[in-house]
C-alpha cells in the first residue's frame, strides 16, 4: 500500500483530507478521501517551450449523475469517474467481477467511507433496497410478451379445467414453462385475479 500523503486544503471549515496518488498517474494527480482531485505542481512541455502548472483542485463535471474528471499524461487526456479513483486509492484494486457501490445510494457522495466493492448482483439489489430502481414487473418489463389481460385470461382458462397448459402456450405464443409459471403465480405474481362481474 502506498504511503498516505497529507495535504491541508483550507476550504470553509473542512478538516484535513487524506490524499493518495491517483493510480497510474503517480506524481501528477492526487485524490482525496473526500473525493477531490488535485493536480500537482509541475513543469510541462508546451508549443512555446516549458511552462509551469500550479497545483490546484480540479473541477469535476457530471456523466450519468456521477462526477467525472479529465486527467492528462504524456499529452494524452483520459476521462475517469471520481468514485473509481477514490476506491482504487483508498480501498485498493478492484477485485475481478466487482464494481464500486455508493453505500448511501448518492452518486455524488464520493467519500472513501461511502464506497465499497460489490458484485453486479449486489449492486442491483442495493439499488432496489435503497429505492433507486423500481422492479420492472409484468407489462412494464420490455421483455414481456403478454399483457395483463392475457395473463388473467390464461389463469381463468386454466382454472376452468377446459384447456391444457400446452394449448395455452400455443395460443399465446409462449413456452409451456412460462404458462406453468403464470398459473402457479411464479410470474406476474403482482397481478391480482379479476373480480367477477357483479350481476343484479
Order of alpha helices (4+ residues) and beta strands (2+ residues): beta-beta-beta-beta-beta-beta-beta-beta-beta-beta-alpha-beta-beta-alpha-alpha-alpha-alpha
